[in-house]
């Protein structure tokens, strides 16, 4: 028992597998079962931990001769002084007084109306086959009591919410359970909002709380406000002038780039803001088209010459001032991305209805936060830590030290919320860092190594030692000794997946990791531990074979050797066979049982055979028979262009914000 717990005053909740306690929920209607979800989780977790099933009763039926665990806004909680006036948003309360335990938070709807739109579905992970039961925006709500219960289970019972699904849950077994008699906490995570992608049934437990009152378009509201498909024929003047002609189809990301000085375009963007305000949102995002093309018309150029970013800021400020008159109680969130990544130059303040959401892709966060410091407005950040759009796709990308440094920087600079552009594509090899990141959202100053070790113990049981060695080796290969990310250093174009993968994950590291994983698989046969280890094994096999293909491809290119060609052929076949084993006869991805989460983003088989994600490897078009029968010389291979060797002639490229 930790020293801080040994000396504390305690309440006996369970003794010898029995308990006097009952779980009490408020009388009246429980809209959307908000408190019931908390009660169900508490009841099932305590039963698995202690073998004792506590009854759940309405407050009016609660026995007076037994102690209570009161959930939500009960009359007893009010009498006990639970400060419901302070329980706003995701703030929650845990209190013991004297033998009763009170767990409560804000359990309320955000009152958002309107149909589900694309980004609603994306952030619910519907695009990966989850949340099929969600039909409207009533899911935008606060589950503060549920959050209080998860915090209680972690701190007092030792439960660990490691990853989604029953196999991601660690519940230690005990016949006796005591809790802190002086339990008294009111608060919330240092980052109350971490939104963009949910995390299944551990979303709230692991502090990935959305901003229910914020309409976020994933960065690009212009195409929604002024849709190309609707306006290109009837109003070509809404779109950019290029080479003396209005061109709705011109430019990156499918075109649709706007003439931002056009007053009707500005009004359409204002109407989109008002449409979302009318649905109930308090904050609405504005962000230009992806890879924006700046209009060449005289009116646009008169705004700020050739400075597209400054022209946008001038228009944005004008819109904020107008919206302040129309909807004085509402906020606009401007995206500092691409052309607007640099702060305004022609003014140094915004109206008080403005927030900024900063996107730093290749720019160091320290630099961007410093540039924006003089603008004393609330700040959000749009992060690119994860996502299958990375050149390294489904391979590991971040270390605990990296995310700790980043979140401390955000905390020191007053960041209020974090958007995740990509999350959860590799539960196995990235599971520990997902956990560390999630826990640091609550307190970014916790030691990340302590959190990682906590994950290893809970997730891998008796196999925690070799798994710690495995991940320590992995993280050492991903960061420089000064803590900077090698992946970030390599975010240059054109992207070279072969060089990145073989630099980050070198053969010696992979062989060492494979040895540790083999030992771990034999050390703990607990079904949940085995499930977590098998998930790591599944992802590791893909990583190893993918890196091996790149290594053998390089050896063949340098030597033209038939031996190298044979190794390359065998590894391609092994990769193809491995990937095929992950899909059923209908071509649907088979999930790892018990995780309730899409493996590798639930992508089609062809994506994984191409190397994964949006960046395709050269191997789909590789004629292995030709290589085997007519190996080219090293000199001939050196004549191949980089484009031919590493990038597809056609196809998508990642969203490089």
Secondary structure, 3 states (H helix, E strand, C coil): CCHHHHCCCEEEEEECCECCCEEEECCCCCHHHHHHHHHHHHHHHHHHHHCCCCCEEEHHHCCCCCCEEEECCCHHHHHCCCCHHHCCCCCEEEEECCCCEEEEECEEECCCCCCCCHHHHHHCCHHHCCCCCCCCHHHCEEEHHHHHHHHHHHHHHCCEECCCCHHHEECCCCCCEEEECCCEEEECCCCCEEECCCCHHHCCCCCCCCCCCEECCCCCCHHHHCCHHHHCCCCHHHECEECCEECCCCCHHHCCCECCCCHHHHHHHHHHHHHHHHHCCCEEEECCCCCCCCCCCHHHHHHHCCCHHHHHHHHHHHHHHHHHHHCCCCEEEEEECHHHCCCCCCCCCCCCCEEEEEECCCCCHHHHHHHHCCCCCCEEEEECCCCCCCCCCCCCCCCHHHHHHHHHHHHHCCCCEEEECCCCCCCCCCHHHHHHHHHHCCCCCCCHHHHHHHHHHHHHHHHHHHHHHHHHHHHHHHECCCCCEHHHHCCCCCCCHHHHHHHHCCHHHHHHHHHHHHHHHCCCCCHHHHHHHHHHHHHHHHHHHHHHHHHHHHHHHHHCCHHHHHHHHHHHHHHHHHHHCCECCCCCECCCCCCCCCHHHHCCHHHHHCCCCCCCCHHHHCCHHHHHHCCCCHHHHHCCCHHHHHCCCCCCCCCCC
